Amino acid sequence: MNTITLNKIDKACETFKLVKNSNITKFNKLDDWLIKESNIFLDETKPKCTNYLRYKKGQLIKVDFGVNVGTELSHTHFAIVLNDDDTIKTDNLTVLPLTSKNGYKRIYLGDIVGSNNNSLKYQNITYGMITQIKTISKKRILLNNTKYVCNNTTMKKIKKAIIDYIIN
């Protein structure tokens, strides 16, 4: 690596230190995320994996969205897989992030996280964050994901909310 490149990386590290010490809650776990992200990038320098796990449409997964810019979703959240046709050859999924908090353009989904899946111990009230739909790498999915899949009624409700959001 040349000196100019190293200076840029060193400058970025100094900036990250300032941000980490800013006392802004979103940045509390910045150091953990940077280590994780750098390891993900390092993994990409190695020969590529040919097969990934396959996820079903409507499957509930746990995703580390990292630390992001502005009001983009950050940190760990459950999410619902929106892909119709995921395969073992694709690394990307489009997901609807979930939260327990009501808010702007959030669709009430009821008891998705809770009694329907006894292995989870989270609030039963669940909202889909329509404005935060995102395509992610499967590398962001945490190992302790669930096998719970939303029913057709819930998926139709999500589809309608997405169409309404995009059209209106």
Buried (B, 14 or more C-beta within 10 A) or exposed (E): EEEEEEEEEEEEEEEBEEEBEEEEEBBEBBEEBBEBBEEBEEEEEEEEEEEBEBBEBBBBBBBBBBBBEEEEBBBEBBBBBBBEEBEEEEEEBBBBBBBBEEEEEBBEBBEBBBEBBEEBEEEEBBBBBBEBBBEBEBBBBEEEBBEBBBEEEBBEBBEEBBEEEEEE
